[in-house]
Amino acid sequence: MNFKEALQHNIFKYVADASDKLGIESYVIGGFVRDFLLQRGDAKDIDIVAIGSGIELANTVSSLLPNRPKVKVFKTYGTAMLRFEDLEIEFVGARKESYNENSRNPVVENGTLEDDQNRRDFTINALALSLHKDNYGELLDPFDGISDLENKIIRTPLEPNITYSDDPLRMMRAIRFATQLNFKIEQASLEAISENNHRIKIITKERIVVELHKILESNKPSIGFKLLEKTGLLEFILPELTALKGIDEKEGQRHKDNFYHTLEVVDNISKTTDNLWLRWAALLHDIGKAPTKKFSDKVGWTFHGHEFVGSKMVYKLFKRLRMPLNDKMKFVQKMVLMSSRPIVLATDVTDSAIRRLVFDAGDYVDDLMTLCEADITTKNPRKFEKYHNNFKIVRDKIVEVEARDHVRNFQPPVSGEEIMKTFDLKPSKEIGIIKEAIKEAILEGDIPNEHESAFALMLEKGKALGLKPVEN
């Protein structure tokens, strides 16, 4: 079978010419071939395997290209990479690998194309197209990966226990591909992941997070998180989520399964936003419910303060997974902390409550509303419509109040410097008291958010504190 159509970009002719010049064979392998066959759009990453030195091939290709792009060499891995137009091309020599039990870094030897295809993680990633002049564009598919593509199956080229034990990151990759492509993981492979789940502990947190991000960025992240839970991997990676699983019953009263509810929320929000960190907020918005769950005879099951507890847990979780402890983490914390605020507002939409919501959420108020709308998972059509209508009222009110009162990213109309100058003060607690009084008066709607009214209130509060304005 000939797949020359996949090789229309002129980069492949340059690689073929360079291979011919060196007297070696080369092949396009992996994701580029897979995505072409799946018609997933134009791939920008191309992997070339050489039966010889990948680094030498990269340098030769560069010498033939019009702009002679710089070749980045990674000697440790025997790979090289160059950029051409909008493509990133990586070159590696065909190799065979062997592993020891406590590391995913293999012992590497030069090998044949067959050796290289054997070491690939999945049959659908072992597909190769020849760049040799005699059989240019021919598909080499030793594991019938093309049938797995047609049948939407994730399967390993070799015995799955060997594949996953050798490199446990492949367990995460299997689940990630199943999520992205909406494929099924072959039963033997799924069982092997469950058997080897403890091996994930030898993988760096950074590599695990890369796969988590790709699962979260997919169209339906719940596919991946259900598989992570089913195989026992989630307990090693995000025990805060597995702690939410299950339904307790006391005196005939039950609460919902907060794990599956969370996955519904993540799927809902993924239909409306590509913001990775907002998707993280959806995934973590209820993690405080496990440690705050209580039952009382009077009110049944409660989760008091779960938003506050959950926001504190976000920091610990990010730190453990070596995720960024910067504005992205703070954004997720804020979303978790405020996740119930609009729900309370929806039943009593007062101007002052809206002003406080916008003041506290700042630029993230729209993200917060998106999260709360995604949090509606009721199967009752009447309630579903009612809750969404309530949130629409809140959104409309936010626009109205913000246009009038300008409290988003609030800056007081009277500055601390002006208070000090007016009363001839040095830095002191009185300045904070006055500024707080002005802020509260604006949020409550007692005065408009403008200088004249705020200045008058400043004089009034100053007088109450025994301060006298300086006469000009």
N, C-alpha and C positions, 0 to 999 in steps of 0.2 A: 504494500500500500504506500502511495506517495503523498506526502503532505507539504509539497513545495509552497503551497499557498500561505503556510505559516511563516515562511522564510522570505517574505517579500522585502523586508527592510534591508537596505544595502549593507548593514553591519555584518550580516551573515556571509555575504560574498567576501568581505575583507577577512573574516575569520577562516573561511575555506581557503582563500589564497595564502594566508599566513601558515595554515596547517600544511598545505601543499609544499610551500617553500621549505618548511622544517622537516618534511617527510613523515609527518605524524597524522593520526586520525583525531578528529574532534567531533563533539556532539553537543547539541542543545539538549538540556535535561531538566526535569523537575517542573517547577511551577509554571514556567512559560508555556511548556507543551500542554500541561494539564489545563491551564486557563484558556488556551486556544481551542482545545477540543470541547471545552464547556461553553465556549463563546462568551467568556466573562469580560470582554472588552480588551483594550490594548494594554498588555503587561509592560511595565517599565523596567522590571528587573529580569535579567537574563543570566542563566547559569550555563557556562560552557565547561565540559569535561574533556580533557586532553589525554590521549594515551601517550603520556610523556610529561614534560614539564609545563604546568599551567602558567607559571611565571614567565617562562621563555616565550610561550605562545602569546601572552598578553603584551609583552614588549614588542614582539614582531608585528602584531596587529596594530599597535600604536604607531610603529614606524611607517605603516602603509596608509594610515588615516590622514586626511588632508590637514587637520589641525594638530596632529601628533599629541594627543591628550596625555597628561601625566598618568603614569601607572603607579598605583599604590600597592606596595608589596607587603604581605603578611607572612614572613618567613616561617614563623612558628607553625602556621597551619598549611604552608605550602600553597597559598592562594595569592591572587593578584586581582585588582579591580581597576577599571577605567570607566570614564563617562564619555559618551558620544551622543551628541544632540540631546534628546531627553531620556536617554537610556543609561542604565547602570549595569555594566557587564562584569560578571565575576568569573575568573578562570581558576580551575583546579585540575591537578593531575589525577587521573584515575587511581583509586587506592582501595586497599582492603584494610579493615580495622579489626582490632581485638581489644577487649576491655578487661579491667580488673574491677572487683566488686565495689570498691569505695570511691570510684571516680567515673564521671561520664566522659572524661578526656581519653580518647582511645590511643593505643599504640598503632601507628600508621605505617603501612608499607606500600610501595608502588604496586599497582594491580592492573587488571584488565577492565574493559567496560563491564563485563559480567560481575567482577568483584565490586565495582562501584555501584552497580544497580542493586546488588545484594545488600549493600550497607544502607540503602535508602530506607526512610521510615515507613512509607506506604507504597503500595503498588501504583497508585495514581500519581505518585511523585517519582517513580522510577522510569517513566516513559522518556524515551530519547529519540531525537531526530538526527540523522546523520548529516554531517557537513562535508563528507568525503565526496570527491568528484564522481566516483563510480556509482554511488548509490545516494546521491544528494536528495535529502527530503524523505528518505525511507524511515519508517517508524520501527524502533526496536523496543519490543514489549514482551520481555521474557516471563512476566507474571500475570499476563492477561489483564493489565490495568485498565485497558480500554473497556473491557466488560464491566469492571468495577465502577468506572465512570458512568456507563449506561445504566447500571443497576443501583447507582448511588450508594456504594459500599466503601467503607474505610477498612482496609485489610493490610496486614504487614506482609512484605515479601517472604520473610523467613518465619519460623515458629514464633508466635507473638511473645511468649515468655522470654525468649532470648532478646528480641527487639526491645522490649520495654525494660528489662532488667539491665541490659547494656547501657541504654541511655534513657533514664526515666522521664526526661523532658518530653519524650515522644508520647507519653500518656496524655500530657496536657495538649500536645499538638493534635493528637487523634480527636480529642474532644473539641478543640478549637475548629478543626476542619469540618467535623460533623455539624457544628453550629453554623459556621459561615456558609457551607454548601448545602445544608439541610440533608446530609447523608446519614445513613445508619452505620454504626460501628459493628462489624462482624461479631457474632456471639463469642467465638473463641477469643477474639481480641479484647472484648469487653470483660470477659472473665479474667484474662491475663492482667488487665489493668487493676482489677480488684485485688488480685493476688499479690501484685507488686506495688500497691499504692504506697506502702511505707518507704519505698525507694525514693520517693519524691523529696525526702529529707536531704538527699545529697545534692539537690539542685539549688543554685543560688536564688535568693529571693527576687533579684532583679529579673532573671530569666522567667520565673513564674509569673511575675507581674506583667511582663510583655504579653504572655499568652492570655492572662486575665483581661488585659486591655482589649485584645483582639476579640475575645468572646463578648465583652461588653459593647464593643463597637459594631457587632453584627446586627442583623435585622431583628432577630428573636433570641436575645441572650439567655432566656430561660432554658433553651435546649441544652446549652453548655452547663449551666449551673445544676440542672437536674442530673446530668451525667456525672458531674463532679461529685454530687451527693451520693448517687447510686453506687459509684465505684469506691467510695470511701476517701477520695482525695480531698474533698472539701473540708473534712475534719482536720486534716493536716495544714490546710492553707487558710481557711476562714472559719474557725470554730464558732465565731460569733454568729454566723448564719445557721450552722447546724443546730445551735442551741435554741433556735426559734421553731424547730420542727416539732410537730405533734400537737395534739389537742387534749387538754385536761378537762375532766368533768368532776364537779362536786355539787351534790344536792340538786342534780338535774341541770346544772348550769355549765355551759361549755364556752370556750373562747375559740376564735378561728385559728387555723394553722398559719402562724405568722411567717413561716418560711415560704409556703406556696403563695401566700398573699404578696410577699415581697417580690417574688418572681413575676407575678402579674403586673405589679407596679413598674418593674423594670421594663417589661415588654411594652406596657402602655406608653411610658415616657420615650422609648426608643422609636415610636411611631411619629413623635413630634419634635425631637431634638437629636442632633449629632454631638452635642456637648458631652464629651467623655466624663467630665467631673460631675455634671448634673446626673448622669447615669449612675456614677458611683454613689451620689447622694441618695438616689432611689434605692440602690442596693442596700445601703446602710441605714436608711431612715428609721427602721424599727429595731435596730440591734439592742437598744436599751430596754426592750420589752422583756427579754429573758431574765435579766437580773432584777427587774422591778415588779415582776408578776406576783400578785397576792390575791387571796380570796377572802372575802368577808361575807358573813350571813346577810348583811343589810344590802350591799350593792353588788355582790358577786365578784367577778374577776376584774381586777384593776391593774393598771400599769402606770401609776402616778410618777410623774417626773421622768418618764422614759426618754423624752427628747433631750433633757439635760444630761442624763447618764450616757445616752447614746453619743452625744457630741463629744464627751470626754473620751469615750471608747475609740472614736475616730482617730484621735491622736496616737493612742497606743497601737492601733491596728496599722496605721501608716508607718509608724516607726518600726514595728516588727517586720513589715514587708519591705522596708527600705524604700518607701515611696517618698515623694517630695514633701518636706515639712514646711511648705511655704504658703503662698496665697491660695494655691489649689487646695491644700489640706484645710485651710481656714474657710474657704468657700464651702467645702463639703460639711465642715463642722457647723457653719451657720445655717445651711439648709436643713440639716438634721435637727438642730436646736429649735428652728422656727417652723418645723414641718406641720405642726398642728394649729398654728396661729390663724391662718385664713379659714380653717374649718370652723373655729369658734366664731370668727367674724361673720361667716356666711348666714348665721341666724339673726344677727343684730348689727347691721352695717351702719354704725355711727361715724360721723366725720372724724371725731377725735381718735377713734380706734383705727381708722384708715390712716390718719396722719402718723400714728405711732408705728403702724406696720411699715409704712414707707420709710419712716425715719430709721427704724431698726434694720430693715432689709437693704436700704440704699439702692445701688444699681442692680441688686439681685432680686428685686421684688417680682419682676416678670418670671425669672427662673423659679422662684418660690411658688408662684401661682401654677406654673407648669407642673411642678412636682405634686402639688396638692390635687390638681385635676387628674393626674396619673394615679393618684392614691384611691380613686373611686373604683372599686372592684366589685360592687354589688351586682348580683345577677337579676335583681328586681328592676325591670325597665322603668317603672314609675319613679322609684327612688333614684335611679341612675340619671334620669332626665332632670329631676328636681335638684339634685346636688350640683349638676353641671350648670343649671340655670342660676343657682345661688352663687356659684363662683363667677359666672358672667356678670352678675350684679356687682360683686366685689371688684372685678376688673374695671368695669365702667366707672365705679366710684373712685378707684385709684386714679384714673385718668382725670376725672373731674376735680378731685381734691388737689392733685399734684399741679394741675394747671392754675389753680387759684392760690394755693398756699406754698408751693415750692419748698417742700420739706425733704425731698430726696437729696442725700448728701448735704444735709442741713449745715449752714454756716450762720451763727447768730448775727442778727442785724447790728448788734452792739458788741464790739470786740473787747477783750480783756484790757487791751491798751487804752481804749476809750474810757473804760470804767476807772482805770488807774489815774488817768489824766483828769477826769471829771472830779474825782474825790481826793486827788493828790495822794494816792495809795502806792505802797510798794507791794510786791507779790504777797498775797494773803488769802485766807480762806473766804473772806468776805466777797472777793471777786468771783470765786466759784459759786457761792450762794446766789449771787445776783444773776450770773449767767444761767444757772440751773432754773431759777424762777422765770426768766425770760423764755427759756426753751419750753418749760412746762406750760406757760401761758399760751404760747403759740400752738403747741400740740393739742391743748384742750380747746383751742378756738376762742380763748378769752381776749386775745389781741391778734391783729393780722401780722403776718410775717413781713414787717417793714420797719425802717429805722425810727421813724417818728414815734410810733406807739411803743416800741421797745425802749427808746430813750426815756420816755415818760415813766414807764414801769421801772426802769433802772433808778430814776430819781426817787420814786416812791419806796422801793425796796432799800435803797441806800439810807433814806431817812429812818426807816424802821430799824435799821442796824446801827443807828446813831452816827451816820456819816453825813458830812456837810459838803456840798459841792463848792469847788474853788470859784471865787468870783473873778470874772475877767476884768 
